[in-house]
Amino acid sequence: MDSELMSDIIRRRTADLRREWWQVMLAYFREHEWRRVREPVISINTDMREWGRWTGGYVRQIELSWRLLWEHPWYAVTEVFRHEIAHQLADEFYGIGMEAPHGPIFRLICERIAANPAASGTYPLLDQRLQGDDEDSEENRILQKVRKLTALADGTSLHEAEAALLKARELMQRHDVDPGRVAATSEMIAVSVGPVFRRRLNHHHMLALVLQDFYAVNVIWVPSPLPVEAAGGSEAAGGSGSAGGEPEWGMTLELCGRVRDVRLAGYAHDYITRYIEQSWQALPAAMRRGQNGRRDFAMGVLGGFREALEGQNQRPECRALVRQQDPELNAFYERRHPRVSSRSGGRLQLNHDLVNAGKDAGRQLRIRPGVDGSGAAGTGGRLLHE
């Protein structure tokens, strides 16, 4: 890669990480708390083998691997970054050397800022965990054994409990299992899908609500940096880039839920998006006119698809598909987004011929299961080349 381009990317992403650091401070801490902590030096290291690292003392630096930013999406970057922020806060709130690196104080801070206490070392990145179906992996089998032994220690005799816990400890030490992963029997994750928008349209919100109502995930629009080429003026993100070269952010759709549910919702998002575009192109040219024609048609498709899903849920054999309240998911969502705001838009002028044509297409939409086992298309990929 050209050194000048690489330097520009590093400059932009360092500024993006500074903004992310401040978002964490302002979202999870009161003013008298975050004023106790100074902004760290943030650097991108092209040589480091770890994904991230905090160095305290006089250095006060969070380093992230260049490979992490170049090869992985922003949600994977921020998971590692929040983990390192938690190290900084444990260090500077409570003092250097007060406990082991991943001790109780660190874990309490991870809980508060919705950071993953295990997101370090050789732990798979979030996009790797999402795309890789590792339920039958050797690492996962070891985890399941440890969990079973830990559960066996409850409600048994003292001798049996001690034997089970000793065996669990032996397995954890032999295979270097992070204690935080033992408790996570059903990991909750948050990933973004689709592009980063400067301006969201009504059908983008409609698609988000379809995913939330029918796919066992909670959704929210969150700030995210634009890909480098989009920040320079690409139409992919909608609108023009800034002439001053300052970091630019838009909004992207975040899905919160269990790995399998997020994987399915991400696949559905991409499939529906492609279906809308293909159905729009299949319309007669005479109908594909007007400034808002594509939006009106997309709203119709999503309205028709929602009607089809609601009708499906009424069938006796499909009642189990109706979404139920999930306290664990809601708690994860509220912990991750403690301050949520909403707004409503104005009344739209719609082309009802296009809306009705879209509804007809939407009623015929059927989500086909993925065949390559790679998870949801569009939930991985590079941050800088989406």
VOGU-3710 file (C-alpha; in Angstrom, 3 decimals, decimal comma):
1> mdselmsdii> 0,000/0,000/0,000  1,153/3,526/-0,771  2,722/5,030/2,379  0,920/8,345/1,937  -2,472/6,610/1,663  -1,668/4,431/4,676  -0,715/7,494/6,723  -3,968/9,207/5,761  -6,031/6,152/6,756  -4,217/5,891/10,084
11> rrrtadlrre> -4,826/9,594/10,754  -8,536/9,288/9,992  -9,053/6,142/12,044  -7,098/7,494/14,993  -9,479/10,467/15,010  -12,432/8,051/14,781  -11,124/6,113/17,793  -10,754/9,330/19,780  -14,398/10,073/19,075  -15,353/6,529/20,093
21> wwqvmlayfr> -13,441/6,961/23,386  -15,386/10,113/24,196  -18,691/8,457/23,286  -17,965/5,724/25,833  -17,057/8,274/28,506  -20,152/10,409/27,968  -22,565/7,476/27,610  -21,560/5,480/30,689  -20,113/7,948/33,206  -21,184/11,122/34,968
31> ehewrrvrep> -19,080/14,225/34,531  -17,367/13,960/37,925  -16,312/10,409/36,956  -14,942/10,930/33,468  -13,089/14,045/34,574  -10,918/11,727/36,684  -9,606/10,134/33,490  -7,544/11,784/30,768  -7,847/10,909/27,102  -5,148/8,352/26,267
41> visintdmre> -2,684/8,426/23,420  -4,242/6,318/20,669  -1,975/4,761/18,068  -2,168/2,273/15,227  0,695/-0,230/15,299  1,638/-1,949/12,049  3,878/-4,534/13,737  2,069/-5,735/16,873  0,784/-9,324/16,997  -2,027/-8,677/19,495
51> wgrwtggyvr> -5,226/-6,969/18,391  -4,960/-4,324/21,118  -2,876/-3,260/24,099  -3,052/-0,745/26,961  0,180/0,590/28,465  -0,264/2,601/31,639  2,075/4,708/33,749  3,678/7,666/31,992  2,960/6,149/28,560  -0,868/6,069/28,852
61> qielswrllw> -1,359/4,552/25,416  -3,958/2,352/23,717  -2,535/0,623/20,663  -4,554/-1,235/18,057  -3,228/-3,466/15,321  -3,246/-2,115/11,781  -4,505/-5,509/10,600  -7,527/-5,124/12,884  -8,548/-1,854/11,210  -7,648/-2,911/7,688
71> ehpwyavtev> -9,131/-6,411/7,589  -12,129/-6,242/9,936  -15,355/-4,199/10,297  -15,786/-1,327/12,701  -17,896/-3,303/15,185  -14,995/-5,773/15,587  -12,584/-2,865/16,053  -14,714/-1,254/18,758  -15,103/-4,520/20,691  -11,315/-4,732/21,076
81> frheiahqla> -11,070/-0,983/21,710  -13,646/-1,074/24,518  -11,729/-3,928/26,121  -8,598/-1,750/26,180  -10,599/1,232/27,481  -11,710/-0,999/30,361  -8,037/-1,726/31,122  -7,325/2,008/31,140  -10,226/2,751/33,485  -9,335/-0,085/35,877
91> defygigmea> -5,775/1,218/35,913  -6,547/4,917/36,356  -9,647/4,684/38,550  -8,113/2,221/41,004  -4,358/2,473/40,558  -1,642/0,431/38,894  -0,991/-3,022/40,323  -4,168/-3,254/42,401  -5,149/-6,572/40,818  -4,422/-9,021/38,004
101> phgpifrlic> -5,029/-7,673/34,456  -8,443/-9,386/34,122  -9,448/-9,259/37,767  -12,765/-8,371/39,456  -12,427/-4,576/39,090  -11,664/-4,889/35,388  -14,675/-7,164/34,916  -16,969/-4,746/36,754  -15,875/-1,943/34,433  -16,435/-4,193/31,404
111> eriaanpaas> -19,971/-4,794/32,666  -20,559/-1,071/33,041  -19,350/-0,033/29,573  -20,691/-3,158/27,808  -17,195/-4,355/26,940  -16,227/-7,972/26,338  -13,749/-8,997/29,073  -12,437/-11,823/26,894  -11,720/-9,760/23,741  -7,930/-9,999/23,866
121> gtyplldqrl> -5,055/-12,278/23,030  -6,043/-15,082/20,662  -9,778/-14,685/21,322  -11,596/-14,659/17,932  -12,762/-11,243/16,739  -16,461/-10,493/16,677  -16,844/-10,871/12,911  -14,943/-14,181/13,067  -17,255/-15,477/15,788  -20,286/-14,345/13,802
131> qgddedseen> -19,229/-15,892/10,511  -17,550/-19,009/11,850  -19,895/-21,770/12,974  -17,519/-23,024/15,658  -19,972/-24,919/17,837  -18,165/-28,168/17,038  -14,655/-26,754/17,405  -12,191/-28,231/19,887  -12,180/-24,974/21,877  -15,961/-24,989/22,174
141> rilqkvrklt> -16,012/-28,643/23,255  -13,542/-27,816/26,038  -15,745/-24,912/27,105  -18,794/-27,150/27,268  -16,914/-29,671/29,424  -15,849/-26,926/31,834  -19,410/-25,600/32,053  -20,798/-29,055/32,779  -18,228/-29,645/35,506  -18,980/-26,230/37,045
151> aladgtslhe> -22,713/-26,976/37,001  -22,064/-30,402/38,558  -20,426/-28,682/41,533  -23,774/-27,117/42,488  -26,156/-29,233/44,529  -23,771/-32,164/45,059  -21,833/-33,405/48,052  -18,782/-31,468/49,181  -16,426/-34,200/47,944  -18,065/-34,392/44,497
161> aeaallkare> -18,146/-30,599/44,218  -14,443/-30,323/45,012  -13,591/-33,056/42,491  -15,666/-31,369/39,768  -14,165/-27,923/40,389  -10,630/-29,324/40,451  -11,228/-31,087/37,139  -12,712/-27,893/35,658  -9,716/-25,874/36,866  -7,310/-28,419/35,411
171> lmqrhdvdpg> -9,025/-28,247/32,016  -9,031/-24,423/32,060  -5,319/-24,277/32,868  -4,340/-26,956/30,364  -6,220/-25,276/27,497  -5,787/-21,649/28,644  -9,553/-21,000/28,921  -10,567/-17,458/29,933  -12,820/-17,674/33,048  -15,160/-15,095/31,530
181> rvaatsemia> -16,061/-17,450/28,714  -17,223/-20,172/31,059  -20,174/-18,119/32,299  -21,207/-17,035/28,806  -23,483/-19,934/27,898  -25,313/-17,882/25,279  -23,186/-14,997/24,081  -24,934/-11,729/23,298  -23,320/-9,684/20,541  -23,907/-6,408/18,718
191> vsvgpvfrrr> -22,934/-6,016/15,059  -23,766/-3,545/12,321  -25,261/-4,464/8,953  -25,560/-2,590/5,700  -23,809/0,635/4,720  -23,171/3,757/6,770  -25,780/6,356/5,798  -25,430/10,092/5,940  -29,178/10,261/5,453  -31,608/7,488/6,344
201> lnhhhmlalv> -34,870/7,107/4,443  -38,194/5,721/5,616  -37,710/2,292/4,075  -34,430/1,886/5,989  -36,374/2,298/9,233  -39,106/-0,051/8,010  -36,552/-2,775/7,295  -35,016/-2,303/10,757  -38,433/-2,792/12,392  -39,133/-5,934/10,344
211> lqdfyavnvi> -35,893/-7,434/11,670  -36,722/-6,465/15,246  -40,306/-7,718/15,132  -39,669/-11,053/13,412  -36,015/-12,046/13,874  -35,357/-12,117/17,660  -32,970/-9,153/17,663  -33,114/-5,627/19,024  -32,095/-2,887/16,607  -30,784/0,646/16,926
221> wvpsplpvea> -29,163/3,201/14,621  -25,679/4,020/15,903  -22,930/6,436/14,793  -20,190/4,894/12,677  -17,284/6,277/10,623  -17,708/6,344/6,889  -15,391/4,160/4,803  -12,435/6,194/3,569  -13,595/6,424/-0,043  -17,133/7,371/1,071
231> aggseaaggs> -15,745/10,086/3,332  -14,025/11,404/0,243  -17,299/11,847/-1,585  -18,585/8,423/-2,674  -22,290/8,187/-3,407  -22,445/4,848/-1,557  -22,933/6,610/1,732  -25,293/9,215/0,351  -24,240/12,813/-0,048  -20,901/14,533/-0,550
241> gsaggepewg> -17,756/14,345/1,528  -16,226/17,210/3,453  -13,682/19,329/1,703  -11,636/19,829/4,856  -10,607/16,189/5,226  -12,022/15,899/8,741  -13,291/12,494/9,899  -16,888/11,964/8,845  -19,496/9,810/10,521  -22,928/8,582/9,536
251> mtlelcgrvr> -25,426/6,142/11,009  -25,526/2,377/10,622  -27,976/-0,277/11,775  -26,860/-2,315/14,786  -28,359/-5,710/15,604  -28,214/-6,934/19,211  -28,903/-10,555/20,082  -27,527/-14,072/20,322  -25,017/-15,150/17,697  -27,411/-17,405/15,771
261> dvrlagyahd> -30,214/-14,812/15,792  -27,916/-11,993/14,677  -26,513/-14,209/11,932  -30,023/-14,973/10,620  -31,202/-11,353/10,908  -28,091/-10,168/9,072  -28,734/-12,651/6,283  -32,378/-11,537/6,084  -31,318/-7,882/5,922  -29,021/-8,498/2,971
271> yitryieqsw> -31,462/-10,787/1,174  -34,345/-8,298/1,493  -32,124/-5,430/0,335  -31,083/-7,353/-2,777  -34,667/-8,458/-3,432  -35,898/-4,856/-3,351  -33,256/-3,767/-5,851  -33,876/-6,711/-8,203  -37,661/-6,208/-8,056  -37,259/-2,492/-8,729
281> qalpaamrrg> -35,110/-3,161/-11,797  -37,726/-5,659/-13,031  -40,436/-2,957/-13,161  -41,301/-1,381/-16,517  -39,092/1,625/-17,227  -42,152/3,859/-17,286  -42,776/3,128/-13,591  -39,176/3,657/-12,462  -39,439/7,423/-12,467  -39,708/10,209/-9,961
291> qngrrdfamg> -37,309/11,403/-7,320  -38,749/9,185/-4,589  -39,925/6,262/-6,703  -37,389/3,747/-5,392  -38,234/4,723/-1,797  -41,980/4,324/-2,349  -41,512/0,946/-4,004  -39,225/-0,258/-1,192  -41,778/0,815/1,419  -44,393/-1,184/-0,461
301> vlggfreale> -42,180/-4,283/-0,593  -41,528/-4,111/3,140  -45,211/-3,485/3,895  -46,198/-6,528/1,834  -43,502/-8,684/3,430  -44,654/-7,627/6,903  -48,240/-8,597/6,020  -47,003/-11,995/4,830  -45,027/-12,563/8,039  -47,951/-11,498/10,238
311> gqnqrpecra> -50,223/-13,864/8,330  -47,717/-16,676/8,765  -47,627/-16,083/12,524  -51,389/-16,633/12,716  -51,115/-20,231/11,534  -51,292/-22,777/14,389  -48,117/-24,525/13,258  -46,202/-21,217/13,298  -47,294/-19,842/16,671  -43,929/-20,795/18,140
321> lvrqqdpeln> -42,292/-18,323/15,721  -44,043/-15,332/17,314  -41,422/-13,287/19,116  -41,529/-13,422/22,898  -40,033/-11,014/25,426  -36,395/-11,859/26,150  -35,247/-10,323/29,480  -31,616/-11,324/28,912  -31,514/-9,647/25,500  -33,301/-6,554/26,807
331> afyerrhprv> -30,820/-6,274/29,678  -27,887/-6,556/27,243  -29,429/-3,916/24,974  -30,094/-1,488/27,841  -26,596/-1,982/29,230  -25,086/-1,287/25,824  -27,344/1,698/25,128  -28,225/3,347/28,447  -29,336/6,577/26,785  -31,647/6,031/23,829
341> ssrsggrlql> -33,620/8,760/22,072  -36,234/8,575/19,324  -37,802/10,961/16,865  -40,656/10,954/14,366  -40,728/12,257/10,824  -43,231/14,261/8,832  -45,972/13,063/6,521  -44,820/11,666/3,166  -46,212/12,185/-0,294  -46,252/8,678/-1,784
351> nhdlvnagkd> -46,709/7,276/-5,278  -49,392/4,707/-4,448  -48,964/2,824/-7,726  -45,361/2,099/-6,766  -46,317/1,302/-3,163  -48,917/-1,223/-4,350  -46,495/-2,747/-6,856  -44,003/-3,096/-4,028  -46,590/-4,736/-1,771  -47,338/-7,324/-4,436
361> agrqlrirpg> -43,629/-8,111/-4,656  -43,253/-8,130/-0,868  -46,018/-10,695/-0,377  -44,041/-13,064/-2,605  -40,737/-12,554/-0,766  -39,415/-15,732/0,844  -36,175/-15,758/2,828  -34,066/-18,663/1,696  -31,564/-20,101/4,185  -27,875/-19,487/3,498
371> vdgsgaagtg> -26,052/-22,390/1,884  -22,402/-21,531/2,434  -22,411/-21,480/6,244  -20,509/-18,207/6,238  -23,127/-16,263/8,166  -24,781/-13,054/7,131  -23,385/-11,427/4,070  -22,532/-7,849/4,795  -21,806/-8,359/8,485  -18,139/-8,920/7,831
381> grllhe> -15,699/-7,384/5,390  -13,228/-4,595/5,683  -13,963/-1,337/7,393  -12,236/0,635/4,663  -13,590/-1,215/1,621  -17,292/-1,944/2,184
//
